[in-house]
Amino acid sequence: MDVLDIAVGVLRCEEEICLSLRQKHQSHADHWEFPGGKIEAGESIDEALKREFIEELGVQTDNWQPLIEIPWVYDKKGEEVSVRLHVYQTYDFDGTPHGKEGQLVRWFNQNELRELTFPQANQGILTALELGDRYAISGRFADSEDFSARLDKVLSDGIKLIQLRAKGLDEAEVLKLAQDNIDAIHKAGAKLMLNGTPEWLAQTRADGIQLASNQLFEYDSRPIGKDKLLGASTHNAEELTQALKIDADFILLSPVLPTATHPDMDALGWEAFAEMVKEIPVPVFALGGMKTELLNQAKLNGAQGIAAISEFWK
Ligand SMILES: Nc1nc2c([nH]c(=O)n2[C@H]2C[C@H](O)[C@@H](COP(=O)(O)OP(=O)(O)OP(=O)(O)O)O2)c(=O)[nH]1
């Protein structure tokens, strides 16, 4: 099947993002979209973005940075249409965006986006915009005071996504830790994932559940509501497929590099990681042997960012 390569641009100004409303004669009519369009033959993504923003919005843009790539198959009147969205973002533009093709153009605060209707493929873009590029997983701690002190360090490092993983504690102890620390996490603009079961969410204000790879197969569909985040931990193609089947919002794929935590597992390496991520329409974090200095390499290989215990949990 032919794949249509689409350049999609997230134009940002402080906390706001510029969107256009798709018109009646277009597919996905009356859905909001990030401006963009088909990449023409011989054009780079950067060139396509610059051209589309001049043609559609009358603005000059520059400094486009990759955010996420989304493979998707739409059904267009019974026919399959395969697209690959190459999503980039920038804060760098000249001019006032306006609908040069008669379309409605508007700025929205980033936290309003979840209330809008987008084409289906855009769910992964919204998640990518919300999550940041570092995911800290809790490691060893002596007691709850020590946990809070280590957590403070993670938050002051500017990390916005944290997983509470405490294998030695029972459910009540984990929920208590979550409850005791959730205000500090939210105050820092971060989100808390619990390494546990979906039922736990009813009892805390945590933001989501991170399912271990063996838990993924216990479900046929998404086990929690859309108001919470579902993370899925994976190691291979079969687990990735299952993670998508149960509608995970984002994925951890590991081990990318050799790691002391799982010495028995073969590392995937960056090449295999990149190949696997190419098929995934939601953000994927690289896990296993990750260090801050590998963040750029992770992104170049299609990752949302890096996840780690020892690098972030000091
Ligand atoms: N520009 C843009 N396109 C998107 C987004 N999300 C999404 O699924 N798409 C899809 C919808 C279309 O299939 C394709 C956009 O191509 P286009 O803008 O050149 O398409 P078009 O309206 O001229 O043509 P058509 O899809 O109506 O045939 O990408 C998005 O946020 N922005």
The ligand as a Tripos MOL2 file, in Angstrom:
@<TRIPOS>MOLECULE
LIG
   32    34     1     0     0
SMALL
NO_CHARGES

@<TRIPOS>ATOM
      1 N1         -2.1750   18.5920    8.4500 N.pl3     1 LIG1
      2 C1         -2.5770   17.6050    9.2350 C.ar      1 LIG1
      3 N2         -2.9750   16.4140    8.7060 N.ar      1 LIG1
      4 C2         -3.3820   15.4620    9.5620 C.ar      1 LIG1
      5 C3         -3.3880   15.6620   10.9610 C.ar      1 LIG1
      6 N3         -3.8360   14.5160   11.5360 N.ar      1 LIG1
      7 C4         -4.0900   13.6300   10.5670 C.ar      1 LIG1
      8 O1         -4.4850   12.4890   10.7320 O.2       1 LIG1
      9 N4         -3.8330   14.1890    9.3420 N.ar      1 LIG1
     10 C5         -4.0490   13.4890    8.0720 C.3       1 LIG1
     11 C6         -5.3500   13.8830    7.4350 C.3       1 LIG1
     12 C7         -5.0600   13.7390    5.9530 C.3       1 LIG1
     13 O2         -5.2300   12.3770    5.6170 O.3       1 LIG1
     14 C8         -3.6020   14.0730    5.8540 C.3       1 LIG1
     15 C9         -3.4040   15.5450    5.5750 C.3       1 LIG1
     16 O3         -3.1250   15.7440    4.2810 O.3       1 LIG1
     17 P1         -3.6480   17.0480    3.5310 P.3       1 LIG1
     18 O4         -3.9350   18.1570    4.4960 O.co2     1 LIG1
     19 O5         -2.7320   17.3040    2.4130 O.co2     1 LIG1
     20 O6         -4.9930   16.4450    3.0630 O.3       1 LIG1
     21 P2         -6.1720   17.1590    2.3390 P.3       1 LIG1
     22 O7         -7.0790   17.6750    3.3550 O.co2     1 LIG1
     23 O8         -5.6700   18.0740    1.2880 O.co2     1 LIG1
     24 O9         -6.7470   15.8940    1.6210 O.3       1 LIG1
     25 P3         -7.7220   14.7810    2.1280 P.3       1 LIG1
     26 O10        -7.1790   14.1410    3.3510 O.co2     1 LIG1
     27 O11        -9.0150   15.4930    2.3610 O.co2     1 LIG1
     28 O12        -7.7230   13.8710    0.9840 O.co2     1 LIG1
     29 O13        -3.0530   13.7990    7.1460 O.3       1 LIG1
     30 C10        -2.9890   16.9150   11.4930 C.ar      1 LIG1
     31 O14        -2.9810   17.1820   12.7040 O.2       1 LIG1
     32 N5         -2.5900   17.8460   10.5970 N.ar      1 LIG1
@<TRIPOS>BOND
     1     1     2 1
     2     2     3 ar
     3     2    32 ar
     4     3     4 ar
     5     4     5 ar
     6     4     9 ar
     7     5     6 ar
     8     5    30 ar
     9     6     7 ar
    10     7     8 2
    11     7     9 ar
    12     9    10 1
    13    10    11 1
    14    10    29 1
    15    11    12 1
    16    12    13 1
    17    12    14 1
    18    14    15 1
    19    14    29 1
    20    15    16 1
    21    16    17 1
    22    17    18 2
    23    17    19 1
    24    17    20 1
    25    20    21 1
    26    21    22 2
    27    21    23 1
    28    21    24 1
    29    24    25 1
    30    25    26 2
    31    25    27 1
    32    25    28 1
    33    30    31 2
    34    30    32 ar
@<TRIPOS>SUBSTRUCTURE
     1 LIG1         1 GROUP 0 **** ****
